[in-house]
Amino acid sequence: MNLADRMQKFQDWFTQQWVIFSGKKINPFENTWLLGSFGEVNGIGEKFIHQLAEKESLTIIRNSNSKGILNSISSLKLQENEIKNLSKKVIDFYEKTSEYKLQLKVKWNPIFKIFGYVVNRLFSQRINQLNIPTNNIKSSENLTSEIIELVSKKNNELKHTIWLRKFQSTGKVIYSGIYTTCTLPSGITCVKAIFPLPKGNATVILKPSIGEKNELILNSSGNQFGDAGFYFLLNDAKGNCWSKYIKSFTDKLIVSDKNGRLIAEQTLKLWKFKVATFEYEMEKITPKSKGEHITRYCQKRG
């Protein structure tokens, strides 16, 4: 019988055992499009960044200017006419994410609020990852947003790009994820976000497209393993790799320029029922306002 590693918290072990029981064993060498870094049992959040750097002999580069989730929008392999039609502000955000400050609003479907509360209590607070608010946030909550690069100590080659977002008021990590692209077995290029968890990760693969209003649409909807979608991955006690494709859980992100305001609307659904909606407003930071923003953050943390 295949078992998850017992040397961890029971709720982590139980979740991993569910993935093993209901998922499939995969060959890492045959599924490189899906593979990503795994977390350790003794800490995620920002601690994961230092663990990964030490494990892979990488240098951590922080507070760099003009760094983006993507090196270039062309890495999405969209058609030339699609990139031409895509809002220039959306392109700038993805290529220069570090130059933007974020605000967040949250609206839950009341039916699913208990789901968010359980996840928060059992996992998020403890591992300092995916600290999604369990209450509606009607007025915008300020987030700190940082692009962190991990580069090879040998040749300075970029190995990982991490987007770290935290609540400015509390310092809690809402998302700490590795962002990259991948090519599905079908040949479609997608955005891949890897969120480390104990002995594994949660990976979201989103298929890009351009909407009628020149917005970028990233959609995780799929039908089967190998499609865009939500995946759990882990190593069991013997080092075997397992994956569980969650067809019923979808994530759709629409990033658009609305009358000069850069907005991202994220909708999470379970069994086609809306779970929660997150609205982000991204504002580019001028050199002067960036200095004021950092000063205020340091004062709050001081």
Long-range contacts (C-beta under 8 A, 24 or more apart in sequence): 2-236, 2-238, 2-240, 2-242, 3-236, 3-237, 4-199, 4-234, 4-236, 4-237, 5-41, 5-199, 5-235, 5-236, 5-237, 6-237, 7-41, 8-41, 8-198, 8-199, 9-41, 9-126, 9-198, 11-122, 11-123, 12-41, 12-123, 12-197, 12-198, 12-199, 15-232, 16-199, 16-200, 16-234, 16-236, 18-244, 19-200, 19-232, 19-234, 19-242, 19-243, 19-244, 20-234, 20-236, 20-242, 22-244, 23-232, 23-242, 23-243, 23-244, 23-245, 24-225, 24-242, 24-243, 24-244, 25-240, 25-241, 25-242, 26-241, 26-242, 26-243, 27-241, 28-241, 31-243, 33-182, 33-183, 33-184, 33-185, 34-182, 34-203, 34-205, 34-231, 34-233, 34-243, 35-233, 35-241, 36-178, 36-180, 36-192, 36-194, 36-201, 36-203, 36-233, 37-160, 37-178, 37-194, 37-196, 37-201, 38-196, 38-197, 38-199, 38-200, 38-201, 38-233, 38-234, 38-235, 39-127, 39-129, 39-196, 39-197, 39-198, 39-199, 39-200, 39-201, 40-198, 40-199, 41-198, 41-199, 43-127, 43-128, 44-127, 44-128, 44-129, 44-173, 44-176, 44-196, 44-197, 44-198, 45-127, 45-128, 45-129, 45-173, 45-176, 46-128, 46-164, 46-173, 46-176, 47-128, 48-129, 48-176, 48-196, 49-148, 49-150, 49-162, 49-164, 49-176, 52-150, 52-160, 52-196, 53-150, 56-150, 56-159, 57-152, 57-153, 57-154, 58-150, 58-151, 58-152, 58-153, 58-159, 58-160, 59-150, 59-151, 59-152, 59-153, 59-156, 60-148, 60-149, 60-150, 61-148, 61-149, 61-150, 61-151, 62-146, 62-148, 63-146, 64-98, 64-147, 64-149, 65-98, 65-99, 66-96, 66-98, 66-99, 67-96, 67-97, 67-98, 67-147, 67-149, 67-161, 68-93, 68-94, 68-95, 68-96, 68-97, 68-98, 68-147, 69-94, 69-97, 69-147, 69-161, 69-163, 69-179, 69-191, 70-94, 70-95, 70-179, 70-181, 70-191, 71-95, 71-158, 75-181, 75-189, 76-181, 76-189, 76-191, 76-208, 77-189, 78-208, 78-210, 82-209, 82-210, 85-210, 85-214, 86-210, 86-214, 86-216, 87-214, 87-215, 87-216, 87-256, 87-257, 89-257, 89-262, 90-214, 90-215, 90-216, 90-255, 90-256, 90-257, 90-262, 92-284, 93-255, 93-262, 93-282, 94-216, 94-255, 97-145, 97-147, 97-163, 98-145, 98-146, 98-147, 99-284, 99-285, 99-290, 100-145, 100-262, 100-282, 100-283, 100-284, 100-285, 101-142, 101-143, 101-145, 101-282, 101-283, 101-285, 101-293, 102-142, 102-143, 102-145, 102-165, 102-280, 102-281, 102-282, 103-140, 103-141, 103-142, 103-143, 103-280, 103-281, 103-283, 104-137, 104-140, 104-141, 104-142, 104-143, 104-174, 104-278, 104-279, 104-280, 105-137, 105-138, 105-139, 105-140, 105-141, 105-278, 105-279, 106-132, 106-133, 106-135, 106-136, 106-137, 106-141, 106-276, 106-277, 106-278, 106-279, 107-136, 107-138, 107-276, 107-277, 107-279, 108-134, 108-135, 108-136, 108-275, 108-276, 109-273, 109-274, 109-275, 109-276, 111-273, 112-270, 112-273, 112-275, 112-276, 115-270, 115-275, 116-275, 116-276, 123-197, 127-197, 127-198, 128-172, 128-173, 128-176, 129-173, 129-175, 129-176, 129-195, 129-196, 129-197, 130-174, 130-175, 130-195, 130-202, 131-167, 131-172, 131-173, 131-174, 132-174, 132-276, 140-281, 141-167, 141-168, 141-169, 142-167, 142-168, 142-169, 143-167, 143-168, 143-174, 144-168, 144-297, 168-297, 168-300, 169-300, 171-301, 184-226, 184-227, 184-228, 185-226, 186-226, 186-227, 188-228, 190-228, 191-218, 197-232, 197-234, 199-234, 199-235, 200-232, 200-233, 200-234, 200-235, 201-232, 201-233, 201-234, 202-230, 202-231, 202-232, 202-233, 203-230, 203-231, 203-232, 203-233, 204-229, 204-230, 204-231, 204-251, 205-229, 205-230, 205-231, 206-251, 206-253, 211-254, 211-256, 213-256, 214-256, 214-257, 215-254, 215-255, 215-256, 215-257, 216-254, 216-255, 216-256, 217-252, 217-253, 217-254, 218-252, 218-253, 218-254, 218-255, 219-250, 219-251, 219-252, 219-253, 220-250, 220-251, 220-252, 221-250, 221-252, 222-247, 223-247
